[in-house]
Amino acid sequence: MKKFFAAVILFAVVMCSNFARAAAVDIDLTKMSSTMVYSTVFNMVTNPTAFVGKTMRMRGEYTTYPISAAETIHACLVRDAAGCCSQGLEFVLSDGKYPAGANEITVVGTIAVQKVSGKDVCFLKNSALE
């Protein structure tokens, strides 16, 4: 009987921790189809101010874009269902420890907007890799 109650309590703790993790994210692209992921990111890129302050989780290809010798943009790219088109979001890791090489990553962060050449551009700030 004690083992049964211990198993029930362990199950409840695990389920509650998974619920808390999921509840902390406003937009979880890892739970969407590739078509919805691409559409959501496209919408964010074209209408960034509508998403400011929301927390998002996304999975995609890690890529970098060197801007200068001192500055590099780190981004997570997602592709549409056909694999022919891609959209991406820049992210800034809180710990500054970016992965080496092009790998699939899952990143979580808060959506923010910055001005680039006079246009609002969204990115993930205070991000972390999972």
N, CA, C and O atoms as a printed pandas DataFrame, in Angstrom:
     atom_number atom_name residue_name chain_id  residue_number  x_coord  y_coord  z_coord
0              1         N          MET        A               1    0.814   -1.193    0.000
1              2        CA          MET        A               1    0.000    0.000    0.000
2              3         C          MET        A               1    0.866    1.270    0.000
3              4         O          MET        A               1    0.541    2.251   -0.669
4              5         N          LYS        A               2    1.985    1.238    0.766
5              6        CA          LYS        A               2    2.881    2.386    0.816
6              7         C          LYS        A               2    3.503    2.631   -0.559
7              8         O          LYS        A               2    3.689    3.780   -0.962
8              9         N          LYS        A               3    3.824    1.558   -1.273
9             10        CA          LYS        A               3    4.406    1.709   -2.607
10            11         C          LYS        A               3    3.412    2.345   -3.560
11            12         O          LYS        A               3    3.788    3.149   -4.413
12            13         N          PHE        A               4    2.152    1.989   -3.417
13            14        CA          PHE        A               4    1.110    2.566   -4.265
14            15         C          PHE        A               4    1.014    4.072   -4.046
15            16         O          PHE        A               4    0.985    4.840   -5.007
16            17         N          PHE        A               5    0.964    4.500   -2.770
17            18        CA          PHE        A               5    0.865    5.924   -2.466
18            19         C          PHE        A               5    2.131    6.671   -2.906
19            20         O          PHE        A               5    2.054    7.803   -3.384
20            21         N          ALA        A               6    3.284    6.036   -2.743
21            22        CA          ALA        A               6    4.531    6.661   -3.192
22            23         C          ALA        A               6    4.509    6.847   -4.705
23            24         O          ALA        A               6    4.953    7.877   -5.211
24            25         N          ALA        A               7    3.993    5.852   -5.429
25            26        CA          ALA        A               7    3.904    5.950   -6.888
26            27         C          ALA        A               7    2.933    7.056   -7.297
27            28         O          ALA        A               7    3.208    7.803   -8.236
28            29         N          VAL        A               8    1.810    7.168   -6.607
29            30        CA          VAL        A               8    0.820    8.212   -6.909
30            31         C          VAL        A               8    1.421    9.594   -6.651
31            32         O          VAL        A               8    1.239   10.508   -7.454
32            33         N          ILE        A               9    2.127    9.748   -5.547
33            34        CA          ILE        A               9    2.740   11.039   -5.221
34            35         C          ILE        A               9    3.818   11.388   -6.245
35            36         O          ILE        A               9    3.892   12.530   -6.699
36            37         N          LEU        A              10    4.647   10.421   -6.611
37            38        CA          LEU        A              10    5.676   10.655   -7.619
38            39         C          LEU        A              10    5.051   11.059   -8.948
39            40         O          LEU        A              10    5.535   11.985   -9.600
40            41         N          PHE        A              11    3.989   10.382   -9.356
41            42        CA          PHE        A              11    3.286   10.714  -10.594
42            43         C          PHE        A              11    2.751   12.141  -10.536
43            44         O          PHE        A              11    2.877   12.895  -11.501
44            45         N          ALA        A              12    2.153   12.511   -9.402
45            46        CA          ALA        A              12    1.598   13.860   -9.254
46            47         C          ALA        A              12    2.693   14.926   -9.339
47            48         O          ALA        A              12    2.493   15.971   -9.958
48            49         N          VAL        A              13    3.837   14.667   -8.726
49            50        CA          VAL        A              13    4.938   15.628   -8.761
50            51         C          VAL        A              13    5.443   15.800  -10.192
51            52         O          VAL        A              13    5.668   16.924  -10.639
52            53         N          VAL        A              14    5.621   14.695  -10.907
53            54        CA          VAL        A              14    6.095   14.763  -12.286
54            55         C          VAL        A              14    5.092   15.507  -13.157
55            56         O          VAL        A              14    5.484   16.362  -13.951
56            57         N          MET        A              15    3.822   15.202  -13.024
57            58        CA          MET        A              15    2.806   15.864  -13.837
58            59         C          MET        A              15    2.728   17.351  -13.525
59            60         O          MET        A              15    2.585   18.166  -14.436
60            61         N          CYS        A              16    2.821   17.711  -12.260
61            62        CA          CYS        A              16    2.766   19.127  -11.891
62            63         C          CYS        A              16    3.973   19.883  -12.425
63            64         O          CYS        A              16    3.835   21.024  -12.868
64            65         N          SER        A              17    5.152   19.271  -12.393
65            66        CA          SER        A              17    6.331   19.965  -12.911
66            67         C          SER        A              17    6.236   20.141  -14.419
67            68         O          SER        A              17    6.648   21.180  -14.936
68            69         N          ASN        A              18    5.703   19.153  -15.143
69            70        CA          ASN        A              18    5.504   19.294  -16.590
70            71         C          ASN        A              18    4.473   20.362  -16.887
71            72         O          ASN        A              18    4.631   21.121  -17.843
72            73         N          PHE        A              19    3.418   20.437  -16.088
73            74        CA          PHE        A              19    2.388   21.454  -16.280
74            75         C          PHE        A              19    2.967   22.840  -16.033
75            76         O          PHE        A              19    2.684   23.772  -16.785
76            77         N          ALA        A              20    3.779   22.984  -14.982
77            78        CA          ALA        A              20    4.372   24.281  -14.675
78            79         C          ALA        A              20    5.300   24.720  -15.795
79            80         O          ALA        A              20    5.323   25.898  -16.153
80            81         N          ARG        A              21    6.070   23.786  -16.354
81            82        CA          ARG        A              21    6.979   24.112  -17.456
82            83         C          ARG        A              21    6.181   24.584  -18.664
83            84         O          ARG        A              21    6.533   25.588  -19.284
84            85         N          ALA        A              22    5.112   23.873  -19.004
85            86        CA          ALA        A              22    4.295   24.241  -20.160
86            87         C          ALA        A              22    3.566   25.561  -19.926
87            88         O          ALA        A              22    3.405   26.353  -20.854
88            89         N          ALA        A              23    3.125   25.801  -18.692
89            90        CA          ALA        A              23    2.361   27.008  -18.389
90            91         C          ALA        A              23    3.235   28.254  -18.476
91            92         O          ALA        A              23    2.722   29.354  -18.684
92            93         N          ALA        A              24    4.540   28.099  -18.320
93            94        CA          ALA        A              24    5.439   29.241  -18.332
94            95         C          ALA        A              24    5.697   29.769  -19.742
95            96         O          ALA        A              24    6.299   30.832  -19.896
96            97         N          VAL        A              25    5.259   29.055  -20.763
97            98        CA          VAL        A              25    5.500   29.440  -22.150
98            99         C          VAL        A              25    4.171   29.847  -22.788
99           100         O          VAL        A              25    3.202   29.087  -22.766
100          101         N          ASP        A              26    4.139   31.066  -23.361
101          102        CA          ASP        A              26    2.919   31.535  -24.016
102          103         C          ASP        A              26    2.732   30.914  -25.396
103          104         O          ASP        A              26    1.616   30.560  -25.776
104          105         N          ILE        A              27    3.828   30.782  -26.148
105          106        CA          ILE        A              27    3.776   30.233  -27.506
106          107         C          ILE        A              27    4.782   29.091  -27.574
107          108         O          ILE        A              27    5.989   29.316  -27.485
108          109         N          ASP        A              28    4.285   27.866  -27.733
109          110        CA          ASP        A              28    5.164   26.699  -27.792
110          111         C          ASP        A              28    5.141   26.128  -29.204
111          112         O          ASP        A              28    4.265   25.335  -29.550
112          113         N          LEU        A              29    6.116   26.539  -30.018
113          114        CA          LEU        A              29    6.171   26.082  -31.399
114          115         C          LEU        A              29    6.542   24.610  -31.505
115          116         O          LEU        A              29    6.313   23.994  -32.546
116          117         N          THR        A              30    7.113   24.031  -30.444
117          118        CA          THR        A              30    7.500   22.624  -30.488
118          119         C          THR        A              30    6.292   21.701  -30.490
119          120         O          THR        A              30    6.427   20.512  -30.777
120          121         N          LYS        A              31    5.124   22.222  -30.177
121          122        CA          LYS        A              31    3.895   21.427  -30.148
122          123         C          LYS        A              31    3.073   21.582  -31.431
123          124         O          LYS        A              31    2.009   20.977  -31.563
124          125         N          MET        A              32    3.566   22.394  -32.380
125          126        CA          MET        A              32    2.804   22.703  -33.604
126          127         C          MET        A              32    3.345   21.932  -34.804
127          128         O          MET        A              32    4.488   21.475  -34.807
128          129         N          SER        A              33    2.496   21.800  -35.820
129          130        CA          SER        A              33    2.936   21.204  -37.083
130          131         C          SER        A              33    3.900   22.164  -37.775
131          132         O          SER        A              33    3.952   23.345  -37.434
132          133         N          SER        A              34    4.658   21.665  -38.739
133          134        CA          SER        A              34    5.630   22.518  -39.431
134          135         C          SER        A              34    4.951   23.680  -40.150
135          136         O          SER        A              34    5.519   24.769  -40.232
136          137         N          THR        A              35    3.753   23.463  -40.667
137          138        CA          THR        A              35    3.021   24.542  -41.331
138          139         C          THR        A              35    2.647   25.641  -40.343
139          140         O          THR        A              35    2.791   26.826  -40.646
140          141         N          MET        A              36    2.168   25.253  -39.163
141          142        CA          MET        A              36    1.792   26.245  -38.151
142          143         C          MET        A              36    3.021   26.966  -37.594
143          144         O          MET        A              36    2.965   28.164  -37.320
144          145         N          VAL        A              37    4.129   26.241  -37.425
145          146        CA          VAL        A              37    5.355   26.869  -36.936
146          147         C          VAL        A              37    5.803   27.950  -37.913
147          148         O          VAL        A              37    6.061   29.086  -37.515
148          149         N          TYR        A              38    5.894   27.597  -39.179
149          150        CA          TYR        A              38    6.327   28.560  -40.198
150          151         C          TYR        A              38    5.368   29.756  -40.234
151          152         O          TYR        A              38    5.809   30.903  -40.293
152          153         N          SER        A              39    4.075   29.492  -40.198
153          154        CA          SER        A              39    3.071   30.570  -40.256
154          155         C          SER        A              39    3.175   31.488  -39.051
155          156         O          SER        A              39    3.076   32.707  -39.190
156          157         N          THR        A              40    3.374   30.919  -37.873
157          158        CA          THR        A              40    3.476   31.724  -36.657
158          159         C          THR        A              40    4.719   32.598  -36.694
159          160         O          THR        A              40    4.652   33.786  -36.379
160          161         N          VAL        A              41    5.853   32.023  -37.077
161          162        CA          VAL        A              41    7.091   32.809  -37.152
162          163         C          VAL        A              41    6.975   33.881  -38.234
163          164         O          VAL        A              41    7.438   35.005  -38.038
164          165         N          PHE        A              42    6.368   33.551  -39.369
165          166        CA          PHE        A              42    6.152   34.543  -40.424
166          167         C          PHE        A              42    5.310   35.697  -39.891
167          168         O          PHE        A              42    5.605   36.861  -40.161
168          169         N          ASN        A              43    4.260   35.375  -39.134
169          170        CA          ASN        A              43    3.397   36.402  -38.544
170          171         C          ASN        A              43    4.186   37.263  -37.555
171          172         O          ASN        A              43    3.992   38.477  -37.489
172          173         N          MET        A              44    5.062   36.639  -36.799
173          174        CA          MET        A              44    5.879   37.393  -35.843
174          175         C          MET        A              44    6.836   38.339  -36.557
175          176         O          MET        A              44    7.053   39.466  -36.113
176          177         N          VAL        A              45    7.401   37.879  -37.653
177          178        CA          VAL        A              45    8.342   38.703  -38.409
178          179         C          VAL        A              45    7.626   39.885  -39.062
179          180         O          VAL        A              45    8.179   40.983  -39.129
180          181         N          THR        A              46    6.408   39.670  -39.541
181          182        CA          THR        A              46    5.676   40.745  -40.221
182          183         C          THR        A              46    4.903   41.650  -39.268
183          184         O          THR        A              46    4.586   42.785  -39.626
184          185         N          ASN        A              47    4.588   41.169  -38.050
185          186        CA          ASN        A              47    3.822   41.955  -37.083
186          187         C          ASN        A              47    4.435   41.775  -35.691
187          188         O          ASN        A              47    3.772   41.249  -34.796
188          189         N          PRO        A              48    5.677   42.199  -35.492
189          190        CA          PRO        A              48    6.400   41.872  -34.266
190          191         C          PRO        A              48    5.826   42.473  -32.985
191          192         O          PRO        A              48    5.898   41.848  -31.928
192          193         N          THR        A              49    5.263   43.667  -33.064
193          194        CA          THR        A              49    4.799   44.321  -31.834
194          195         C          THR        A              49    3.629   43.581  -31.184
195          196         O          THR        A              49    3.382   43.762  -29.992
196          197         N          ALA        A              50    2.913   42.763  -31.928
197          198        CA          ALA        A              50    1.782   42.011  -31.365
198          199         C          ALA        A              50    2.246   40.900  -30.420
199          200         O          ALA        A              50    1.436   40.354  -29.672
200          201         N          PHE        A              51    3.531   40.561  -30.443
201          202        CA          PHE        A              51    4.037   39.436  -29.662
202          203         C          PHE        A              51    4.969   39.853  -28.522
203          204         O          PHE        A              51    5.448   38.998  -27.777
204          205         N          VAL        A              52    5.231   41.136  -28.378
205          206        CA          VAL        A              52    6.179   41.626  -27.375
206          207         C          VAL        A              52    5.762   41.187  -25.970
207          208         O          VAL        A              52    4.601   41.309  -25.580
208          209         N          GLY        A              53    6.746   40.671  -25.219
209          210        CA          GLY        A              53    6.513   40.267  -23.834
210          211         C          GLY        A              53    6.079   38.832  -23.661
211          212         O          GLY        A              53    6.066   38.328  -22.538
212          213         N          LYS        A              54    5.723   38.160  -24.739
213          214        CA          LYS        A              54    5.313   36.756  -24.639
214          215         C          LYS        A              54    6.551   35.859  -24.592
215          216         O          LYS        A              54    7.587   36.173  -25.178
216          217         N          THR        A              55    6.420   34.753  -23.890
217          218        CA          THR        A              55    7.501   33.781  -23.810
218          219         C          THR        A              55    7.263   32.707  -24.857
219          220         O          THR        A              55    6.142   32.227  -25.024
220          221         N          MET        A              56    8.324   32.333  -25.560
221          222        CA          MET        A              56    8.178   31.382  -26.662
222          223         C          MET        A              56    9.241   30.302  -26.603
223          224         O          MET        A              56   10.386   30.551  -26.224
224          225         N          ARG        A              57    8.841   29.096  -26.987
225          226        CA          ARG        A              57    9.764   27.969  -27.156
226          227         C          ARG        A              57    9.722   27.586  -28.624
227          228         O          ARG        A              57    8.650   27.443  -29.211
228          229         N          MET        A              58   10.916   27.420  -29.218
229          230        CA          MET        A              58   10.969   26.998  -30.611
230          231         C          MET        A              58   12.128   26.033  -30.825
231          232         O          MET        A              58   13.145   26.095  -30.134
232          233         N          ARG        A              59   11.952   25.142  -31.794
233          234        CA          ARG        A              59   12.997   24.195  -32.180
234          235         C          ARG        A              59   13.300   24.411  -33.645
235          236         O          ARG        A              59   12.393   24.539  -34.468
236          237         N          GLY        A              60   14.586   24.451  -33.968
237          238        CA          GLY        A              60   14.975   24.651  -35.351
238          239         C          GLY        A              60   16.471   24.546  -35.517
239          240         O          GLY        A              60   17.182   24.089  -34.622
240          241         N          GLU        A              61   16.936   24.974  -36.668
241          242        CA          GLU        A              61   18.355   24.899  -36.998
242          243         C          GLU        A              61   19.075   26.129  -36.454
243          244         O          GLU        A              61   18.663   27.262  -36.700
244          245         N          TYR        A              62   20.144   25.892  -35.720
245          246        CA          TYR        A              62   20.964   26.973  -35.203
246          247         C          TYR        A              62   21.858   27.497  -36.315
247          248         O          TYR        A              62   22.538   26.727  -36.993
248          249         N          THR        A              63   21.851   28.802  -36.496
249          250        CA          THR        A              63   22.695   29.413  -37.513
250          251         C          THR        A              63   23.222   30.749  -37.006
251          252         O          THR        A              63   22.642   31.357  -36.107
252          253         N          THR        A              64   24.319   31.191  -37.589
253          254        CA          THR        A              64   24.904   32.472  -37.199
254          255         C          THR        A              64   25.092   33.343  -38.433
255          256         O          THR        A              64   25.276   32.847  -39.544
256          257         N          TYR        A              65   25.040   34.655  -38.211
257          258        CA          TYR        A              65   25.258   35.640  -39.264
258          259         C          TYR        A              65   26.258   36.668  -38.748
259          260         O          TYR        A              65   25.895   37.529  -37.946
260          261         N          PRO        A              66   27.506   36.592  -39.192
261          262        CA          PRO        A              66   28.496   37.592  -38.751
262          263         C          PRO        A              66   28.151   38.972  -39.325
263          264         O          PRO        A              66   28.021   39.137  -40.538
264          265         N          ILE        A              67   28.007   39.941  -38.448
265          266        CA          ILE        A              67   27.701   41.321  -38.853
266          267         C          ILE        A              67   29.002   42.104  -38.996
267          268         O          ILE        A              67   29.168   42.891  -39.929
268          269         N          SER        A              68   29.907   41.883  -38.073
269          270        CA          SER        A              68   31.226   42.511  -38.095
270          271         C          SER        A              68   32.174   41.583  -37.346
271          272         O          SER        A              68   31.784   40.501  -36.906
272          273         N          ALA        A              69   33.425   42.018  -37.208
273          274        CA          ALA        A              69   34.394   41.198  -36.473
274          275         C          ALA        A              69   33.996   41.047  -35.010
275          276         O          ALA        A              69   34.375   40.071  -34.362
276          277         N          ALA        A              70   33.236   42.004  -34.486
277          278        CA          ALA        A              70   32.862   41.996  -33.069
278          279         C          ALA        A              70   31.419   41.557  -32.819
279          280         O          ALA        A              70   31.038   41.332  -31.670
280          281         N          GLU        A              71   30.615   41.433  -33.870
281          282        CA          GLU        A              71   29.190   41.147  -33.661
282          283         C          GLU        A              71   28.712   40.020  -34.568
283          284         O          GLU        A              71   28.971   40.000  -35.771
284          285         N          THR        A              72   27.997   39.074  -33.938
285          286        CA          THR        A              72   27.395   37.959  -34.663
286          287         C          THR        A              72   25.952   37.808  -34.213
287          288         O          THR        A              72   25.658   37.859  -33.018
288          289         N          ILE        A              73   25.061   37.623  -35.165
289          290        CA          ILE        A              73   23.658   37.339  -34.853
290          291         C          ILE        A              73   23.504   35.824  -34.753
291          292         O          ILE        A              73   23.968   35.085  -35.621
292          293         N          HIS        A              74   22.851   35.372  -33.693
293          294        CA          HIS        A              74   22.554   33.958  -33.488
294          295         C          HIS        A              74   21.056   33.786  -33.721
295          296         O          HIS        A              74   20.246   34.534  -33.173
296          297         N          ALA        A              75   20.692   32.798  -34.537
297          298        CA          ALA        A              75   19.282   32.645  -34.905
298          299         C          ALA        A              75   18.861   31.185  -34.912
299          300         O          ALA        A              75   19.683   30.276  -35.026
300          301         N          CYS        A              76   17.564   30.990  -34.788
301          302        CA          CYS        A              76   16.940   29.679  -34.891
302          303         C          CYS        A              76   16.036   29.719  -36.124
303          304         O          CYS        A              76   15.085   30.498  -36.175
304          305         N          LEU        A              77   16.337   28.872  -37.122
305          306        CA          LEU        A              77   15.577   28.832  -38.369
306          307         C          LEU        A              77   14.566   27.697  -38.354
307          308         O          LEU        A              77   14.863   26.594  -37.896
308          309         N          VAL        A              78   13.370   27.976  -38.857
309          310        CA          VAL        A              78   12.344   26.942  -39.038
310          311         C          VAL        A              78   11.948   26.930  -40.511
311          312         O          VAL        A              78   11.975   27.962  -41.182
312          313         N          ARG        A              79   11.586   25.761  -40.997
313          314        CA          ARG        A              79   11.206   25.598  -42.404
314          315         C          ARG        A              79    9.723   25.283  -42.509
315          316         O          ARG        A              79    9.108   24.798  -41.560
316          317         N          ASP        A              80    9.157   25.568  -43.685
317          318        CA          ASP        A              80    7.759   25.214  -43.928
318          319         C          ASP        A              80    7.665   23.709  -44.181
319          320         O          ASP        A              80    8.677   23.010  -44.198
320          321         N          ALA        A              81    6.443   23.222  -44.377
321          322        CA          ALA        A              81    6.212   21.786  -44.542
322          323         C          ALA        A              81    6.932   21.217  -45.757
323          324         O          ALA        A              81    7.391   20.076  -45.715
324          325         N          ALA        A              82    7.040   21.982  -46.832
325          326        CA          ALA        A              82    7.702   21.502  -48.047
326          327         C          ALA        A              82    9.224   21.573  -47.935
327          328         O          ALA        A              82    9.937   20.959  -48.729
328          329         N          GLY        A              83    9.718   22.319  -46.952
329          330        CA          GLY        A              83   11.152   22.444  -46.753
330          331         C          GLY        A              83   11.820   23.435  -47.685
331          332         O          GLY        A              83   13.047   23.519  -47.725
332          333         N          CYS        A              84   11.022   24.191  -48.440
333          334        CA          CYS        A              84   11.614   25.109  -49.417
334          335         C          CYS        A              84   11.796   26.520  -48.876
335          336         O          CYS        A              84   12.634   27.268  -49.380
336          337         N          CYS        A              85   11.031   26.895  -47.864
337          338        CA          CYS        A              85   11.083   28.255  -47.332
338          339         C          CYS        A              85   11.455   28.204  -45.856
339          340         O          CYS        A              85   11.128   27.248  -45.154
340          341         N          SER        A              86   12.135   29.233  -45.401
341          342        CA          SER        A              86   12.504   29.273  -43.986
342          343         C          SER        A              86   12.315   30.674  -43.431
343          344         O          SER        A              86   12.407   31.672  -44.146
344          345         N          GLN        A              87   12.050   30.713  -42.144
345          346        CA          GLN        A              87   11.959   31.950  -41.377
346          347         C          GLN        A              87   12.780   31.723  -40.127
347          348         O          GLN        A              87   12.929   30.585  -39.680
348          349         N          GLY        A              88   13.306   32.770  -39.565
349          350        CA          GLY        A              88   14.103   32.603  -38.364
350          351         C          GLY        A              88   13.964   33.766  -37.422
351          352         O          GLY        A              88   13.512   34.849  -37.792
352          353         N          LEU        A              89   14.367   33.514  -36.184
353          354        CA          LEU        A              89   14.376   34.555  -35.161
354          355         C          LEU        A              89   15.743   34.605  -34.511
355          356         O          LEU        A              89   16.341   33.578  -34.191
356          357         N          GLU        A              90   16.221   35.824  -34.324
357          358        CA          GLU        A              90   17.446   36.017  -33.567
358          359         C          GLU        A              90   17.148   35.729  -32.104
359          360         O          GLU        A              90   16.039   35.982  -31.634
360          361         N          PHE        A              91   18.128   35.204  -31.385
361          362        CA          PHE        A              91   17.988   35.027  -29.954
362          363         C          PHE        A              91   19.278   35.433  -29.263
363          364         O          PHE        A              91   20.366   35.310  -29.825
364          365         N          VAL        A              92   19.141   35.922  -28.029
365          366        CA          VAL        A              92   20.280   36.323  -27.215
366          367         C          VAL        A              92   20.233   35.484  -25.949
367          368         O          VAL        A              92   19.311   35.613  -25.144
368          369         N          LEU        A              93   21.237   34.617  -25.774
369          370        CA          LEU        A              93   21.286   33.747  -24.606
370          371         C          LEU        A              93   21.703   34.524  -23.366
371          372         O          LEU        A              93   22.627   35.337  -23.410
372          373         N          SER        A              94   21.019   34.266  -22.273
373          374        CA          SER        A              94   21.330   34.932  -21.009
374          375         C          SER        A              94   22.752   34.642  -20.549
375          376         O          SER        A              94   23.430   35.523  -20.019
376          377         N          ASP        A              95   23.208   33.396  -20.754
377          378        CA          ASP        A              95   24.543   33.027  -20.283
378          379         C          ASP        A              95   25.634   33.287  -21.315
379          380         O          ASP        A              95   26.816   33.149  -21.000
380          381         N          GLY        A              96   25.265   33.661  -22.542
381          382        CA          GLY        A              96   26.243   33.966  -23.578
382          383         C          GLY        A              96   27.013   32.774  -24.116
383          384         O          GLY        A              96   27.983   32.952  -24.852
384          385         N          LYS        A              97   26.602   31.556  -23.763
385          386        CA          LYS        A              97   27.292   30.336  -24.204
386          387         C          LYS        A              97   26.552   29.720  -25.385
387          388         O          LYS        A              97   25.632   28.921  -25.205
388          389         N          TYR        A              98   26.958   30.095  -26.584
389          390        CA          TYR        A              98   26.307   29.618  -27.803
390          391         C          TYR        A              98   26.923   28.296  -28.250
391          392         O          TYR        A              98   28.114   28.063  -28.045
392          393         N          PRO        A              99   26.107   27.423  -28.866
393          394        CA          PRO        A              99   26.634   26.120  -29.298
394          395         C          PRO        A              99   27.592   26.275  -30.474
395          396         O          PRO        A              99   27.515   27.237  -31.237
396          397         N          ALA        A             100   28.487   25.317  -30.600
397          398        CA          ALA        A             100   29.427   25.319  -31.728
398          399         C          ALA        A             100   28.816   24.531  -32.883
399          400         O          ALA        A             100   28.270   23.447  -32.677
400          401         N          GLY        A             101   28.905   25.068  -34.086
401          402        CA          GLY        A             101   28.400   24.354  -35.258
402          403         C          GLY        A             101   26.907   24.513  -35.471
403          404         O          GLY        A             101   26.196   25.075  -34.637
404          405         N          ALA        A             102   26.451   24.008  -36.602
405          406        CA          ALA        A             102   25.021   24.086  -36.948
406          407         C          ALA        A             102   24.324   22.833  -36.437
407          408         O          ALA        A             102   24.524   21.745  -36.977
408          409         N          ASN        A             103   23.525   22.978  -35.421
409          410        CA          ASN        A             103   22.787   21.871  -34.825
410          411         C          ASN        A             103   21.317   22.239  -34.689
411          412         O          ASN        A             103   20.945   23.409  -34.777
412          413         N          GLU        A             104   20.498   21.233  -34.476
413          414        CA          GLU        A             104   19.114   21.524  -34.116
414          415         C          GLU        A             104   19.093   21.913  -32.644
415          416         O          GLU        A             104   19.695   21.245  -31.803
416          417         N          ILE        A             105   18.401   22.990  -32.347
417          418        CA          ILE        A             105   18.325   23.487  -30.978
418          419         C          ILE        A             105   16.874   23.727  -30.591
419          420         O          ILE        A             105   15.997   23.858  -31.445
420          421         N          THR        A             106   16.643   23.781  -29.294
421          422        CA          THR        A             106   15.377   24.261  -28.747
422          423         C          THR        A             106   15.735   25.440  -27.855
423          424         O          THR        A             106   16.542   25.317  -26.934
424          425         N          VAL        A             107   15.128   26.570  -28.138
425          426        CA          VAL        A             107   15.438   27.796  -27.406
426          427         C          VAL        A             107   14.142   28.362  -26.828
427          428         O          VAL        A             107   13.090   28.303  -27.465
428          429         N          VAL        A             108   14.229   28.909  -25.617
429          430        CA          VAL        A             108   13.098   29.548  -24.946
430          431         C          VAL        A             108   13.530   30.950  -24.570
431          432         O          VAL        A             108   14.627   31.150  -24.047
432          433         N          GLY        A             109   12.670   31.920  -24.836
433          434        CA          GLY        A             109   12.998   33.299  -24.492
434          435         C          GLY        A             109   11.778   34.195  -24.544
435          436         O          GLY        A             109   10.678   33.756  -24.881
436          437         N          THR        A             110   11.986   35.441  -24.210
437          438        CA          THR        A             110   10.926   36.448  -24.209
438          439         C          THR        A             110   11.032   37.269  -25.484
439          440         O          THR        A             110   12.111   37.744  -25.838
440          441         N          ILE        A             111    9.924   37.431  -26.162
441          442        CA          ILE        A             111    9.902   38.164  -27.429
442          443         C          ILE        A             111   10.023   39.662  -27.153
443          444         O          ILE        A             111    9.293   40.228  -26.340
444          445         N          ALA        A             112   10.964   40.277  -27.853
445          446        CA          ALA        A             112   11.194   41.717  -27.743
446          447         C          ALA        A             112   11.350   42.276  -29.155
447          448         O          ALA        A             112   11.462   41.523  -30.122
448          449         N          VAL        A             113   11.356   43.588  -29.261
449          450        CA          VAL        A             113   11.484   44.251  -30.560
450          451         C          VAL        A             113   12.648   45.232  -30.491
451          452         O          VAL        A             113   12.847   45.920  -29.489
452          453         N          GLN        A             114   13.411   45.281  -31.580
453          454        CA          GLN        A             114   14.469   46.270  -31.719
454          455         C          GLN        A             114   14.327   46.932  -33.084
455          456         O          GLN        A             114   13.783   46.342  -34.017
456          457         N          LYS        A             115   14.819   48.156  -33.191
457          458        CA          LYS        A             115   14.798   48.871  -34.470
458          459         C          LYS        A             115   16.041   48.515  -35.268
459          460         O          LYS        A             115   17.164   48.632  -34.777
460          461         N          VAL        A             116   15.831   48.081  -36.500
461          462        CA          VAL        A             116   16.925   47.790  -37.418
462          463         C          VAL        A             116   16.600   48.515  -38.719
463          464         O          VAL        A             116   15.611   48.205  -39.383
464          465         N          SER        A             117   17.433   49.470  -39.071
465          466        CA          SER        A             117   17.218   50.289  -40.277
466          467         C          SER        A             117   15.814   50.883  -40.304
467          468         O          SER        A             117   15.175   50.940  -41.355
468          469         N          GLY        A             118   15.339   51.325  -39.138
469          470        CA          GLY        A             118   14.037   51.971  -39.040
470          471         C          GLY        A             118   12.840   51.039  -38.972
471          472         O          GLY        A             118   11.703   51.506  -38.892
472          473         N          LYS        A             119   13.070   49.723  -39.002
473          474        CA          LYS        A             119   11.970   48.754  -38.946
474          475         C          LYS        A             119   11.992   48.015  -37.615
475          476         O          LYS        A             119   13.058   47.759  -37.055
476          477         N          ASP        A             120   10.793   47.670  -37.106
477          478        CA          ASP        A             120   10.695   46.841  -35.912
478          479         C          ASP        A             120   11.032   45.397  -36.283
479          480         O          ASP        A             120   10.453   44.833  -37.212
480          481         N          VAL        A             121   11.965   44.814  -35.553
481          482        CA          VAL        A             121   12.390   43.439  -35.785
482          483         C          VAL        A             121   12.310   42.700  -34.454
483          484         O          VAL        A             121   12.842   43.170  -33.448
484          485         N          CYS        A             122   11.644   41.542  -34.444
485          486        CA          CYS        A             122   11.527   40.809  -33.186
486          487         C          CYS        A             122   12.709   39.863  -32.995
487          488         O          CYS        A             122   13.329   39.404  -33.954
488          489         N          PHE        A             123   12.997   39.589  -31.730
489          490        CA          PHE        A             123   14.042   38.638  -31.354
490          491         C          PHE        A             123   13.695   38.084  -29.983
491          492         O          PHE        A             123   12.811   38.608  -29.305
492          493         N          LEU        A             124   14.379   37.037  -29.577
493          494        CA          LEU        A             124   14.163   36.451  -28.252
494          495         C          LEU        A             124   15.259   36.944  -27.316
495          496         O          LEU        A             124   16.445   36.738  -27.575
496          497         N          LYS        A             125   14.865   37.587  -26.244
497          498        CA          LYS        A             125   15.840   38.045  -25.253
498          499         C          LYS        A             125   15.746   37.134  -24.019
499          500         O          LYS        A             125   14.800   36.360  -23.870
500          501         N          ASN        A             126   16.729   37.244  -23.159
501          502        CA          ASN        A             126   16.781   36.419  -21.942
502          503         C          ASN        A             126   16.541   34.945  -22.274
503          504         O          ASN        A             126   15.794   34.256  -21.579
504          505         N          SER        A             127   17.177   34.476  -23.332
505          506        CA          SER        A             127   16.936   33.133  -23.834
506          507         C          SER        A             127   17.825   32.094  -23.160
507          508         O          SER        A             127   18.866   32.405  -22.581
508          509         N          ALA        A             128   17.365   30.835  -23.263
509          510        CA          ALA        A             128   18.124   29.693  -22.768
510          511         C          ALA        A             128   17.894   28.526  -23.720
511          512         O          ALA        A             128   16.822   28.398  -24.312
512          513         N          LEU        A             129   18.904   27.682  -23.861
513          514        CA          LEU        A             129   18.763   26.462  -24.656
514          515         C          LEU        A             129   18.263   25.344  -23.752
515          516         O          LEU        A             129   18.655   25.244  -22.590
516          517         N          GLU        A             130   17.400   24.516  -24.299
517          518        CA          GLU        A             130   16.902   23.352  -23.548
518          519         C          GLU        A             130   17.548   22.103  -24.065
519          520         O          GLU        A             130   17.266   21.012  -23.569
